[in-house]
Amino acid sequence: MHRHPVATPGHEEGRRVVHRAYTFLLRPTRRQQVALAAMLRDHRCLYNAALQERRDAYRHPSKTRITYGDQSAQLKEIRGFDTERQGRWSFSSQQATLRRLDKAFGAFFRRVKAGQKPGYPRFRGVGRFDTVDFPKDGDGCRWNSTPNDRVRRVRLQGVGHVRVHQHRPVKGRVKTISIKREGDRWYVVLACAQVPAEPVEPTGRVAGIDMGVASFLTTSEGEHVDNPRFLASSAERLADAQRDLAAFPKRTKAKNRTRKHQAAQARVSRLYAKVRRQRRDHHHKKALALVRRFDAIACERLNIAGMTTAPAPKPDPEQPGVFRANNAAAKAGLNTSILDAGWGVFLGILAHKAASAGRELIPVEARDTSRTCPRKACGHVSADNRPSQEKFRCVQCGYAEHADRVAAINVGIRAGLVLPIA
C-alpha cells in the first residue's frame, strides 16, 4: 500500500524548495584561533552580565522586569565603554547573544506556567558556551567574500578572512551564519533557505523501521543494521583520559590550571568529539540509504527523554531510611546504550533527507509494536508474545518471527504502508 507524499516545505516558481544547514570545518591560523577564542569569551561574558542584570533587577524590592529591548539598547554604551573587548565584535552577533538569553527566560516562564520543572537560566562557563550567531549574511560576517573559487573563506568582524574546508557546494540563499567550537576544532554553520529539493526516482517500495539497541534499526523487510556502539568502543580510552583528568584539582581558576590539567581536558574533549563525528557520519549514511530505497518510511514516535529517565527509588515501608532494589544499575546501562545509539538525531536527519528527496516519513505511536501479532486474523497484544529480546511468538496463533522485524511490520501497518501478514 502506498500513500502520496506529505505537503512540501515550500515552493518557488513551481520548484520544491527546502531549508538546509551546511557545516564546514574552519582552517584558522594561530592568530585567528586566538581571535575566535576571544570572540567566544566576550560573547559569553556579555551573556553572563545580562543574566546577572536580570537576576539583580528581579531581586530588587521593586521587582523591575528587564526585557531584551532594554538590554539591547545598552549595547551602544557598552561597546563605547569597552572598545577593546565588546567594541571589536559585531553588533548584530551581540544582539543574537542577548536574544538567546531572552529565549532562555521565555522557556523558563513557559515551563513555570505549565507546572513543569522550571530550569532557571544559569551562567555559562567556559565549556558551556560554544556558539556565536550572526543573524544576517553580510552583517558582521560574510560568506564567500573572496572571488577565488579554489579557496573559500568566511569574513568575520574582528577576526578576518578565515579559510574554510568546503567539501560540498552551498545551494540556496544563506540566511544566518554561526561559528561553533567543538573541542579544538572550529566550524561554520550556514543556514540556507530556498534550497532546491533533489527528488529521487520512485522505487515502488515502502517500509516500516524499528529502532533498537541490539540492532540499530530493523526494516519490515527483515534487514538488520548493526549498532556500531561508538561510545562503548571508546570506553577504555575515555576512562583512561577521565582518570588523568580526575588526578588534578577540579575547581581551580582558569589562569591557575596546569598544563597537564589542560592537556587532560583536551584529550577527553577530543575523544567525545570523535564519537560524535562517528555517530553523525553513521546516521547520515544509513538515512541516505533508506531514502534512496523507499518511497515512504514509517517510524516510531519515540519519547527518548522518558525512556532514559532513571528509575524512582523504592522506600522499604518496614525499614525507614532503607530502599529496595530498583534495578537502577541495569537501567543506567540501558540508558547509556540508548543515548549512544542516538535515535533522536538519526530520526531528525532522516526527516530532513526525506523532505529533500521528496519521500514521505510517517511517525506512528510506538506502544506495543513488539508485543502485537502482525497477522491479519490475529492481532493479539500481550507481553507474553515476546519471551526474549530477539524472539516473538504469539501465544494465541503461534506466529513466530524476530521481535524487531515484528515491531517494524507493525509500525508499517499503523502508518498504512505495510499490509498485515496473511
C-alpha positions in Angstrom: 0.0 0.0 0.0 1.4 3.4 -1.0 0.5 6.9 0.1 1.0 10.2 -1.5 3.8 12.4 -0.2 3.1 15.0 2.5 2.9 18.7 1.9 6.2 20.1 0.7 8.1 22.5 2.9 8.0 25.3 0.3 7.8 26.2 -3.4 9.4 28.8 -5.6 8.4 29.3 -9.2 6.9 25.8 -9.3 10.0 24.2 -7.8 10.0 22.4 -4.5 12.4 24.1 -2.0 13.6 23.2 1.5 15.7 24.7 4.3 19.2 23.2 4.8 22.2 23.8 7.1 25.7 23.3 5.9 28.5 22.7 8.3 32.1 23.2 7.2 35.4 22.9 9.1 37.4 26.1 9.5 41.2 26.3 9.0 42.1 29.3 11.1 45.7 30.5 11.6 47.1 30.6 15.1 46.4 34.3 15.4 42.8 33.7 14.1 42.4 30.9 16.7 43.2 33.3 19.4 40.8 35.9 18.0 38.0 33.3 17.7 38.5 32.2 21.3 38.4 35.9 22.4 35.1 36.4 20.4 33.6 33.4 22.1 34.8 34.6 25.5 33.5 38.1 25.2 30.1 36.9 24.0 29.9 34.6 26.9 30.8 37.5 29.3 28.0 39.5 27.7 25.5 36.7 28.2 26.5 36.3 31.8 26.4 40.0 32.5 23.0 40.3 31.0 21.8 37.4 33.1 23.2 38.9 36.3 21.4 42.2 35.5 18.1 40.4 35.2 18.7 38.5 38.4 19.5 41.7 40.3 16.5 43.5 38.9 14.2 40.7 40.0 15.6 40.6 43.5 15.2 44.3 43.9 12.2 45.3 46.1 10.6 47.0 43.1 10.7 43.7 41.1 11.8 45.5 38.0 11.4 43.5 34.8 14.2 43.9 32.2 13.5 42.9 28.6 15.6 42.2 25.6 14.8 45.6 24.3 16.2 47.2 27.4 19.4 45.3 27.3 19.8 45.7 23.5 19.5 49.5 23.9 22.5 49.4 26.3 24.8 47.8 23.7 25.9 51.0 22.2 27.1 52.4 25.5 28.8 49.1 26.5 30.7 49.0 23.2 31.8 52.6 23.6 33.0 52.0 27.1 34.8 48.7 26.4 36.2 49.2 22.9 39.0 46.6 23.3 36.7 43.7 24.0 33.0 44.3 23.3 33.5 47.1 20.8 35.5 45.0 18.4 32.8 42.4 17.6 29.7 42.5 15.5 26.7 44.5 17.0 24.3 42.0 15.4 26.0 39.0 16.9 25.9 40.6 20.3 22.1 41.2 19.8 21.8 37.5 18.9 23.5 36.6 22.2 21.0 38.7 24.1 18.2 37.1 22.2 19.5 33.7 23.2 19.2 34.8 26.9 15.7 36.2 26.3 14.6 32.8 24.8 16.0 31.0 27.8 13.9 33.2 30.1 10.9 32.7 27.8 11.2 29.0 28.1 11.7 29.2 31.8 8.4 31.2 32.3 6.6 28.8 29.9 7.7 25.8 32.0 6.7 27.5 35.2 3.2 28.3 33.8 2.8 24.7 32.6 3.8 23.3 36.1 7.0 21.6 34.8 10.4 21.7 36.3 11.4 25.4 35.8 15.1 25.2 35.0 16.2 28.8 35.7 18.8 30.1 33.2 22.2 29.7 34.6 25.6 31.3 34.0 27.7 29.9 31.2 31.1 28.5 32.0 34.0 28.2 29.5 32.8 24.8 28.4 29.1 25.7 28.1 29.1 28.5 25.6 30.4 27.3 22.2 28.5 29.2 19.5 28.3 32.8 18.2 25.4 33.6 15.8 25.3 36.1 13.1 21.6 36.8 12.1 22.3 38.0 8.6 24.9 37.3 6.0 26.9 40.5 5.4 26.3 42.0 8.8 29.5 41.3 10.8 30.0 38.0 8.9 30.2 37.5 5.2 30.2 34.1 3.5 32.5 33.5 0.4 33.7 37.1 0.4 36.7 36.4 -1.9 36.4 35.8 -5.6 38.9 32.9 -5.6 36.8 29.7 -6.2 39.6 27.4 -5.1 40.0 28.7 -1.6 36.8 29.6 0.2 36.9 32.0 3.1 34.4 33.5 5.6 35.0 37.0 6.8 34.4 37.6 10.5 34.5 41.1 12.1 37.4 41.3 14.5 38.9 38.0 13.1 39.5 38.5 9.4 39.2 36.1 6.4 39.2 32.5 7.8 39.8 29.7 5.4 37.0 27.2 5.0 37.3 23.5 4.1 34.2 23.4 1.9 33.6 19.8 0.9 30.3 20.4 -1.0 28.6 23.2 -2.8 26.3 25.6 -1.0 22.9 25.9 -2.6 20.1 28.4 -1.8 20.4 31.7 0.0 22.5 32.0 3.1 20.3 33.5 5.8 22.2 33.1 9.1 25.8 32.1 9.9 27.1 30.5 13.1 30.6 30.0 14.4 30.9 26.9 16.6 33.7 25.4 18.6 33.9 21.6 19.2 36.9 20.7 21.3 39.9 22.2 19.5 38.1 22.5 16.1 36.1 25.4 14.7 33.2 25.1 12.3 31.0 27.5 10.3 27.3 26.6 10.0 25.3 28.1 7.2 21.5 28.1 7.5 20.2 28.4 3.9 16.7 29.0 2.6 15.3 28.4 -0.9 17.4 25.3 -1.4 16.1 23.4 -4.4 15.0 19.9 -3.5 16.7 16.9 -5.1 13.9 14.4 -5.7 15.0 10.8 -6.4 13.3 8.3 -8.7 10.4 6.4 -7.2 11.2 2.8 -6.4 7.8 1.5 -5.6 8.9 0.2 -2.2 7.7 1.2 1.3 8.8 0.1 4.8 8.4 0.5 8.5 11.5 0.7 10.7 12.1 -0.2 14.3 14.9 1.4 16.3 16.7 -0.8 18.8 19.8 -1.4 20.8 20.9 -4.9 19.8 20.4 -3.8 16.2 20.5 -0.1 15.4 17.4 -0.5 13.1 15.4 -3.2 11.5 13.1 -2.8 8.4 9.8 -4.6 7.8 11.6 -6.5 5.0 13.8 -8.1 7.7 17.1 -6.2 7.2 19.0 -5.6 10.4 21.5 -2.7 10.6 24.2 -3.4 13.3 24.6 -1.0 16.2 28.1 0.4 16.0 28.3 1.4 19.7 30.8 4.1 19.2 30.8 5.3 22.8 31.2 1.7 24.1 34.1 1.1 21.7 35.9 4.2 23.1 35.1 3.4 26.7 38.6 2.3 27.8 40.3 5.3 26.2 37.7 7.6 27.7 38.1 6.0 31.2 41.9 6.5 31.0 41.5 10.1 29.9 39.0 10.8 32.6 41.2 9.2 35.3 44.0 11.5 34.2 41.7 14.5 34.4 40.4 13.5 37.9 44.0 13.4 39.1 44.1 17.2 39.0 42.0 19.7 41.0 38.6 20.0 39.5 37.7 23.5 40.6 40.6 25.9 40.0 40.7 29.3 38.3 41.4 29.1 34.6 44.6 31.1 35.0 45.9 28.7 37.6 45.3 25.4 35.7 48.4 23.4 35.0 49.4 22.4 31.5 48.8 18.7 32.4 45.3 19.5 33.5 44.6 21.4 30.3 46.0 18.6 28.3 43.8 16.0 30.1 40.8 18.2 29.5 41.7 18.5 25.8 42.1 14.7 25.5 38.7 14.0 26.9 37.1 16.6 24.6 38.8 15.2 21.6 37.6 11.6 22.3 34.0 12.8 22.8 34.2 14.9 19.7 35.4 11.9 17.7 32.5 9.8 19.0 30.0 12.5 17.9 31.6 12.7 14.4 31.5 8.9 14.0 27.9 8.7 15.1 26.8 11.6 12.9 28.5 10.1 9.9 26.9 6.7 10.5 23.4 8.4 10.8 23.8 10.3 7.6 24.9 7.2 5.6 22.1 5.0 6.9 19.4 7.6 6.5 20.5 8.3 2.9 20.4 4.5 2.2 16.8 4.3 3.5 15.7 7.4 1.5 17.1 6.0 -1.7 15.5 2.6 -1.3 12.0 3.5 -0.1 9.3 5.9 -1.3 7.7 6.1 2.1 9.0 5.2 5.5 7.2 4.7 8.8 9.0 5.2 12.1 8.1 5.2 15.8 7.3 8.4 17.6 9.8 8.0 20.5 9.8 9.7 23.8 13.6 9.3 24.3 13.7 11.6 27.4 11.1 9.5 29.1 12.8 6.2 28.0 16.1 7.3 29.6 14.7 8.5 32.9 16.3 6.9 36.0 14.0 4.6 37.9 12.4 6.1 41.0 13.7 4.9 44.4 11.6 2.4 46.3 11.5 3.0 50.0 11.1 0.0 52.2 8.0 0.5 54.3 9.2 -1.9 57.0 12.6 -0.2 57.4 12.6 3.6 57.4 15.6 5.1 55.5 16.2 1.8 53.6 15.4 1.4 49.9 14.6 -1.7 48.0 16.4 -2.8 44.8 15.0 -0.9 41.7 17.4 -2.2 39.0 19.0 1.3 38.8 22.3 -0.1 37.6 20.8 -2.2 34.8 18.6 0.8 33.7 21.7 3.1 33.7 23.4 0.7 31.3 20.3 0.6 29.1 20.1 4.4 29.1 23.7 4.7 28.1 23.1 2.3 25.2 20.0 4.2 24.0 21.9 7.6 24.1 24.9 6.0 22.4 22.7 4.9 19.5 21.4 8.5 19.1 17.9 7.7 17.8 16.6 11.2 18.1 19.5 12.7 16.0 19.1 9.9 13.4 15.3 10.4 13.0 15.9 14.2 12.6 18.5 13.5 9.9 16.1 11.1 8.2 13.3 13.6 8.2 15.5 16.3 6.5 16.8 13.8 3.9 13.3 12.5 3.2 11.9 16.1 2.7 14.8 17.0 0.3 14.3 13.8 -1.7 10.5 14.1 -1.9 10.0 11.0 0.2 7.4 10.6 3.0 8.2 9.9 6.6 5.3 8.9 8.8 5.8 8.8 12.6 3.4 6.5 14.5 2.6 5.5 18.1 5.3 3.2 19.4 3.3 1.5 22.2 3.2 -2.4 22.0 4.7 -2.6 18.5 6.9 -5.5 19.5 4.1 -7.2 21.5 1.4 -7.2 18.9 0.9 -10.1 16.5 1.1 -8.7 12.9 -1.2 -11.4 11.4 -4.4 -10.0 9.9 -6.5 -12.8 11.5 -5.0 -12.4 15.0 -3.6 -9.0 16.2 -3.2 -10.4 19.8 -1.4 -8.0 22.2 0.4 -9.5 25.1 3.8 -9.1 26.9 4.0 -12.9 26.7 4.3 -12.7 22.9 7.9 -11.7 23.4 9.6 -14.2 25.6 13.1 -12.8 25.0 14.9 -9.8 23.4 15.0 -11.4 19.9 12.1 -13.9 19.9 8.5 -13.2 19.1 5.9 -16.0 19.4 2.2 -15.2 19.5 0.6 -17.2 22.4 -2.7 -17.2 20.6 -1.9 -18.2 17.0 1.7 -19.4 17.2 3.2 -16.9 14.7 6.9 -16.7 15.2 9.4 -14.2 13.9 12.3 -11.9 15.0 10.9 -9.4 17.6 12.5 -6.4 15.9 11.0 -7.3 12.5 7.6 -7.8 14.1 7.9 -4.3 15.5 8.9 -2.8 12.1 6.0 -4.6 10.4 3.5 -3.2 13.0 5.0 0.3 12.6 4.3 0.0 8.8 0.8 -1.3 9.4 -0.1 1.6 11.7 1.1 4.0 9.0 -0.9 2.3 6.3 2.2 1.4 4.3 2.5 -2.4 5.0 -0.2 -4.9 4.8 -0.8 -7.3 7.8 0.6 -10.8 7.5 -1.9 -13.1 5.8 
